[in-house]
């Protein structure tokens, strides 16, 4: 069942997470592709990458998404129209950090149009919207909120060094028992960390390996 969060069910949004006065969302990019990571790997999906992020991972591969004001704004109606131009009905809302924005209107419109909504988030901001799948990828620079951890269908931890395995376990202890657990090598360190990651999963089989297959396939 999808998980829904309304303004009456979550704490008040911070100023950073409030919708703009015009109701428009900053969109860095949007495209129809194949989901390359985690549980939904290999499935066709329409990606909407929103601008704005205050987490600031040093290894982020979309740092140009951090400044929300650097990207043109679109209405919910424009975004839904773009999605419906393609046959797939899975829609990934990502960023930046998408939960800096009120996603309730967008997810409501997408679901009314027959789409399923997938969220990719660091969990550092309050939840909004209705979600069929929540992928939580926590970052060390800003801890995820308990409410986001409780809603996670998938915990995907990016492994940069050997210390990250213990950090991953500390978060696995805080998500629901049904949450799927993934370890993913950070792309620039994949050659070094993948063998260690594979051995870790062999010793701790409740985890699964996630790879950025879209980069191996050279697709967006």
C-alpha positions in Angstrom: 0.0 0.0 0.0 1.2 3.5 -0.7 2.3 5.7 2.2 0.6 9.1 2.3 1.6 12.2 4.2 -0.5 15.2 4.4 0.0 18.6 6.1 -2.0 17.4 9.0 0.0 14.3 9.6 3.6 15.6 9.5 5.3 18.4 11.4 5.1 21.9 9.9 7.4 22.3 7.0 10.5 24.4 7.5 10.9 27.6 5.4 13.2 25.6 3.1 10.5 23.0 2.5 7.6 25.3 1.9 6.2 25.5 -1.6 7.0 28.6 -3.6 4.4 31.4 -3.7 3.6 30.5 -7.3 3.3 26.8 -6.6 6.1 26.0 -9.0 8.9 23.5 -8.5 12.6 24.0 -9.5 13.4 21.3 -12.0 17.1 20.6 -12.8 16.3 17.9 -15.3 13.6 15.4 -16.3 13.9 12.3 -18.5 12.5 8.9 -19.3 15.1 6.1 -18.6 15.8 2.9 -16.8 16.1 2.9 -13.0 19.7 1.9 -12.4 19.9 1.4 -8.6 18.3 -0.5 -5.7 15.2 -2.5 -5.6 13.6 -1.2 -8.8 16.8 -1.7 -11.0 16.0 -2.4 -14.6 12.5 -0.9 -14.7 11.4 2.0 -17.0 10.8 5.2 -15.0 10.4 8.9 -15.6 12.9 10.9 -13.4 12.1 14.4 -12.1 15.2 15.8 -10.5 14.3 18.8 -8.3 16.8 21.6 -7.5 17.8 22.4 -3.9 19.9 20.6 -1.4 21.4 21.5 1.9 23.0 18.1 2.7 26.2 18.7 0.6 27.8 15.3 0.0 31.4 15.8 -1.2 31.0 12.9 -3.6 27.7 14.0 -5.0 27.6 13.6 -8.8 24.9 16.2 -9.3 26.2 19.2 -7.3 24.7 21.5 -9.9 21.3 20.5 -8.3 22.2 22.1 -5.0 21.1 25.7 -5.8 17.3 25.7 -6.3 17.3 29.2 -7.8 19.6 28.0 -10.6 16.9 26.0 -12.2 13.7 26.9 -14.1 10.4 26.3 -12.3 7.6 24.2 -13.6 4.0 23.7 -12.6 2.6 20.4 -11.5 0.5 20.3 -14.6 3.6 20.7 -16.8 5.4 17.9 -15.0 2.4 15.5 -15.3 2.0 16.3 -19.0 5.7 15.5 -19.6 5.4 12.2 -17.8 2.3 11.1 -19.7 4.1 11.6 -23.0 5.9 8.3 -22.3 4.4 4.8 -21.8 5.9 4.2 -18.3 3.9 5.1 -15.3 6.6 4.8 -12.6 7.9 8.3 -11.6 11.0 8.9 -9.5 11.2 12.2 -7.6 14.8 12.8 -6.8 17.2 15.7 -6.3 19.1 17.5 -4.9 16.9 16.8 -1.8 13.3 16.6 -3.0 11.8 16.8 0.4 12.9 20.5 0.7 9.7 21.0 -1.3 6.1 20.2 -0.5 5.5 17.2 -2.8 1.9 16.7 -1.9 0.4 18.4 -4.9 2.8 16.8 -7.3 2.3 13.2 -6.1 -1.5 13.7 -5.9 -1.6 14.8 -9.5 0.7 12.0 -10.7 -1.4 9.3 -8.9 -4.6 10.8 -10.3 -3.1 10.3 -13.7 -2.4 6.7 -13.0 1.2 6.9 -12.1 3.1 5.2 -9.2 5.4 7.5 -7.2 8.9 6.6 -6.1 10.9 8.9 -3.8 14.7 9.1 -3.5 15.7 11.0 -0.4 18.4 11.5 2.3 15.5 11.8 4.8 16.8 15.1 6.2 13.5 16.9 5.7 9.9 16.1 6.7 7.9 13.8 4.5 5.2 15.2 2.2 3.3 13.4 -0.6 1.9 10.0 -1.2 4.5 7.3 -2.1 4.4 3.8 -3.5 8.1 3.4 -2.8 10.5 5.3 -0.5 14.2 4.8 -1.0 16.1 6.3 1.9 19.8 7.0 1.3 21.1 8.6 4.5 24.1 10.9 4.5 26.6 11.6 7.3 26.3 15.3 6.8 22.7 15.6 7.9 20.9 12.7 9.7 17.6 11.3 8.5 14.5 12.1 10.4 12.8 9.2 12.4 9.6 9.6 10.4 11.4 9.1 7.1 13.3 6.0 8.5 9.9 4.6 9.6 8.5 5.0 6.1 11.5 3.5 4.2 10.8 0.6 1.9 14.4 0.6 0.9 17.6 1.6 2.8 20.4 2.2 0.3 23.8 3.1 1.9 26.6 4.4 -0.3 29.9 2.8 0.8 32.9 5.1 0.4 35.2 3.4 2.9 35.4 0.5 5.3 33.9 2.5 8.2 30.7 2.8 6.3 29.6 -0.8 7.0 29.2 -0.1 10.7 27.4 3.2 9.8 25.1 1.2 7.6 24.3 -1.2 10.3 23.5 1.6 12.7 20.8 2.8 10.3 19.5 -0.7 9.5 18.8 -1.1 13.2 16.4 1.9 13.0 14.3 1.0 9.9 11.3 -1.4 9.9 11.9 -5.1 9.6 10.4 -5.2 6.1 12.8 -2.5 4.8 15.1 -3.9 2.1 18.8 -3.3 2.8 21.3 -2.3 0.0 24.9 -1.5 0.0 26.2 0.5 -3.0 29.8 1.3 -3.8 30.4 5.0 -4.4 31.2 5.3 -8.1 34.6 6.9 -7.9 35.7 4.2 -5.3 33.9 1.2 -6.9 37.1 -0.6 -8.0 38.5 -0.4 -4.5 35.3 -1.0 -2.4 33.3 -3.4 -4.5 35.3 -6.5 -3.5 35.1 -5.6 0.2 31.4 -4.9 -0.2 30.7 -8.2 -1.8 32.5 -10.1 1.0 30.5 -8.1 3.6 27.2 -9.1 2.0 28.3 -12.7 1.8 28.9 -12.6 5.6 25.8 -10.5 6.3 23.2 -11.9 3.8 20.3 -9.7 4.9 22.0 -7.0 2.8 22.0 -6.9 -1.0 24.5 -5.3 -3.4 23.3 -2.3 -5.4 25.2 -1.1 -8.4 24.8 2.0 -10.5 24.0 0.0 -13.6 22.9 3.0 -15.6 26.5 4.2 -15.5 27.8 0.8 -16.7 25.1 0.9 -19.5 26.0 4.6 -20.3 22.4 5.8 -20.0 21.0 8.8 -18.0 
